[in-house]
Amino acid sequence: MCQKSLFVVPNHLTEQWASEFLRLYPSANILVTTKKDFETHNRKKFCARIATGDYDAIIMGHSQFERIPISRERQERLLYEQIDEITEGIAEVQASGGERFTVKQLERTRKSLEARLEKLQAEGRKDDVVTFEQLGVDRLFVDEAHNYKNLFLYTKMRNVAGLSTSDAQKSSDMFAKCRYMDEITGNRGVIFATGTPVSNSMTELYTMQRYLQYERLQELNMTHFDCWASRFGETVTALELAPEGTGYRARTRFSKFFNLPELMNLFKEVADIKTADQLNLPTPEVEYHNVVAQPPNISRKWSRPFRSAHRWYTAEPLIRPRTICSKLPRMAASWGWTRGSSTRCCRMNLAQRSISVWRTSCRSGGMAKLTS
């Protein structure tokens, strides 16, 4: 049983959630937030209402939830844990004779975390701020939880597609609050609701497990992503269409699960999974048609210089191929070719001239400078 529940929902659904909640529980005492409640001069007063009031449910939007800070001590403790985890990873890579590039990446991440820690410690303490721990919430419901899938992730894998290592502040904030809820409720205080726990990357399943069963991962020694991936993930190398559209290339992706029964048994300890067949929802009939759209002749003419340049620098070793490859798409974007451009002929000549300069410069081991 819980005494005070907090429902975190998309911003545009707070009123709908409130009406549905009262329809199911007419006598419930609920508090629904509005945009004015979390303005600068109202935020402290509203958080004090949550902390001192006896509510059955508090309903607020995602952006409003993110404005409630976690305590400074807890933020420092989580940063120290992350720094220690990366330090252990660096030691493991060095002991196993790993690549220097991987060590540099981990060291760069550690320095950024240390900078965040120093910035946090340098900030003045604000005694008048009501923190998340002081709200008295003992149950956290999160709707559309996949919005928090970009949680920090550290890995020693290199040149593997399908690994999302981006970090969002709102995800780190959610992770800290979930850890707090687990501490006060015995790992029973967080409920996520989402229709897409895994959408674009296999790391999202690992992220969901970190939110909902972090201590269970600690028991199995799988808090680090590489340990989890070595048991349940597999990298697959296959041919795929090259970005310039003129051929194929080999690409390694983290795109296949193995030990799937064990993984699902572990995930189902915290997940109640319902498929479309089980829900039996009414859906309209859909007719699918594959339509192949051919590019116009003028688009082929514009892209021909880039295709020829891309074949050249992928066929021969260069001093800095990554830099050159990344500049070609930006060239086309910065010149802004359009069908109705009156200067497209000038831009076309500029493209051919600059690619010719790049070829000559790269063959001599240097870098070209483009001026227009």
N, C-alpha and C positions, 0 to 999 in steps of 0.2 A: 504494500500500500504506500501511496505517496501523499504528501500534505500540500505541496504547491508545485504545479506543473507549468512548464514553459513551452509554448508551441512556437517554433520558428518557421515561418511560411513565406512564400514569395510576397513581395510588397503589395502587389495588386490583388492579393487574395485574402488580406486580413479581415475585411468586412464579411466576405463570404464565409470564411471559417467561423467567424463569430455567430453569424445567423444559423449556420448548420449546427454549431455546438449547442446553442440555445434550443434549437428544435429537438435535439436528442436529449438534452438535460435542461428542462425549462427552469428549474430552481437553482441552477448553478450560479455562483458568484464569479464572474469573469471580468478581466480587465483587457481592453483592446487598445493598442497604441495607434496614434495618428502621427502625421508628419510634424505637427506642432509640438508634440510631446518630447521629441528628441532634438529640438532646436537648442542652441547653446544655453540660453537662459532658462530653459524648462527641463533640461535633461536631468540635472541633479535632483530636482523636486520629484520628477516622475520615477526615477530609480528608488528614491526614498519611499514612495507609495508602494512600489513592489516589495521592498524589504519589510515594511511595517504592516502591510495589509494581509488579510487572511483570504486569499483568493483560491478558488478551485482551479483556475486556469488563467494564464497570461498569454495573450496572442500578440505577436509582433512580427514585423518583416525582417528579412535577411539583413538589409542595410542597417536597421535599428539595432539588431542584435550585435552586429560588429562594432557598434559604438560603445558598448558596455565593456570596459577593459578588464582584463585579468590582473590579479595583483602583481606588483613589481617583483616580489620574492619568487613567485611561481614562474614568471617569465625568465628570471635569471637562472633558476634551477633547470628549466628546459633547455636554455641555451648552453649551459655547462654540459648537460647530457649529450647534446648534439656535437659539441666540440670534442668530448671524450670519445664518442663513437667514430668520428672522422679520424681522430688521432690513432685509434686502434686499426682502422682501415689502412692508413698510411703505413703503419708498422707491418701489417700483413703483406701489403704489396711489396715493400722493400725486402721482407724476409723471403718471399717467394721469387724474387728476381723479376718483378713485374716491370712494365714499361715506365720510363721516366715521365712520359706525357701524362699517364694516369696519376702519378704522384703529384705532379704539378697541378692538375685539376683539383685533387683533393685538398692540397695546400691552399689553393686559391679560395676554395669554399670555406675552409677553416678560417682564413683571414677575414672573409666577409662576415662570418658569424662573430668573430672576436670584435670586429668593428661595431656590430650591432650591440654586443654586450657592453662595450665601452660607452656607446651613446646612451644606452639605457641607464647605466650607472652614473653618467654625468648629468642626467636630467634631475631637476629638483623634485623632491617628494611632494606630492599633492595630497594633503590629508583630507580635503573636502570631496574627493572623488569616491563615489560608491562603486565598489568593484563587484565582479560577478559572484565572488564567494559570499559577499554580504547580502545578496538578494534572498537567500533562504530557499532557493529552488532545489528540489530533490528529484526532479524528473525532467528530462529534456527530450522533446519531440522535434525532429527536423524534417520538414517536407521538402521535396526536390533536393535531396542530399547530394546528388551528383554535381551540384554547383560548387561543392567543396572538394573536388577530386584532385586539384593541383596542389597536393601537399609535398613538402620538401622530400627529396629522394636522393640518396647518395649511392653510387655504384662504381665498381671498377671496370665495368664493361665499356668497350670502346668501339665506335663505328658500327653500332647496332641500332637499326631503326625500330620504332615501336616502343621506345623507352621515353616516357614523358618525365623529364627532370625539372620542369618549371615549378616555381614556388610562388604561391599567392599568399599575401598577408592574411586574408580572410580564412584561408585553410589552416594556416599555422595557429590562428586565434581559435578556430573551432577545435583543433586537436588539443590545445591546452585546456579548453573548457571540458572536453570529453574526458581527459585524464583526471580532472578534478571531480567530475561526476562519478567516475569509476571508484575513486578513493572513498567518497562518502556513502556510496550505495552498494559497494561490493560488486562492481561490474554489472549492475542492473539498472543504471540510471539513464541510458541513452538509447533512443529509438530513432532509427533512420527510415525514411520512406522515399523510395525512388523507383522509377520504371526502367532506368538504365544504369545499373551499378557498374557495368562494363560497356563502354560505348566505343572509344577510339583506341585505347591502349590497354594492354594486359596489366600494366602496373596499377590500374584503377581498382582491381580486385584486391591487390595487396594493400592499397590505401584504405579501402573499406575495412579490411581486417585490422589495420592499425587503429582506426577510429573505434571499432566495436569490440575487439578482443586483443588488446595490446598485451595484457598480462599472459594470455594464452600463447601468443607468439614468443614471449620471453621464456615461458616454460619449455617450448620446443626449440629454443635457440634460433629463431627465425625473425628477429626484429630487424636485422640488416637485410636489405633487399637481395643481395647476392646469395645469401643463405636460402632465402625463400625461393629464388629463381632456380637455384641448383636442384631443388626438389620437385618443383612443379612447372617450370618453364623450359622451353627449348627454342634455340635459335635455328632458323631455317634460311638457307641461302637459295635464292631462286632468281630467274631472269624476270626483269620488269622493263617496261618502256622507259627509255631515257627521257629526261626533262625536255630536251629540244625536239623530241618526236621523230628522230631519224633512225633509231635502232634500239637495241636492248642492252642492258648491263646487268651484272650480277649484284644482288643486294641482299645483305644479311638482315633479317628481321627477327625480333622476339615476338613470335606470332603463333605459338603452338603450346598447348598444355600437355603435360604427361603426368602420370599418377593422379589422373582426374578423380577417380572414386575417393581417394584419400583427401584430396583438396576439397571436394564437395562435402564430405563428412565433416571436415573441419569448419568450413564456412557455414554449414547448416546448424552448427551449434548456436549461431546468433542470427541466422537468416530464415525467414519464412517466405519461400519462393512460390509465386503463383504465375502460371503461364496462361496464355490466351485460351488454350483448350480447357483449362480448369475453370476459368472465369466465365466462359461461354457468353461473351458480350456480343450484342448485335453489331455486325459490321457490314457495310455495303460491299457488293461485288465489284471487283476491280479488273479491268482489262489492261494488260501491259503490252506495250509496243516498243520495240527497239528501233530508234531512228538514228541513222548515221548522218551527221551534219558535215558536209565537205567545206573546207575553208575557201574563201574567195581567192581569186588569182592575185589580187593586190596584197592580201595577207601573206601569201606564199612568197611574193617578191620581197616583202619587207623582212621576213624572217630568214631568207636564204643566207645572208652574210653571217648571221649568228650560228646557223647550223654548220656552215663550213669552218668557222673558227673553233667551234666546240669540238669537231672531229679532230682538228689539228692538235689542240692542247691536251686532249685525252689520249692521243696516240703516242706522244713523246713525253719523256720525263722532263719536268721543269723545276726550277729552283723553288718557286712559290705557286704551285698550281691552284691551291685553294683560294688564294686572293684573286687570281685572274678569273677563275670560274664564278666567283660570287659577284664580280663586277659586270659581267655580261648582261644578266637580267636587269640590273639596275640601269645600265645604259639605255636599254629600250624603254624602261619606265620613265627615266628622267627626261628623255627627249619627247615623250608624250605623243607618239604617232597616232594620228586619227585619219579617218577616211577623208574628211573634208579639209585637211590641213593644206594651206597654200604653200607651205615651205617644206613639204615632204621630200621634194627632190633634193633640196639642200641637205636635209637631215640624212637622206639615204647616202649621199656622197660623203658626208661626215662619218657615217657608220663604216663605209668601206675603207675610208682613209685611216680611221682610228684602229680598225682591226688589222690593217696592213702594218701600222706602226707597232702594234702589240706583238705581232708575229716576229718582226725584226728584233725588237727589244728582248723578247723572251728567249729567242735563239742565242742571243749574245749573253744571256745570264742576267739581264737587268730588268727594270720595271719601267713601263711607259708612262708618260704623263700626257693626258689629253687636255687640249685647250681648244676652245671654240670661239 
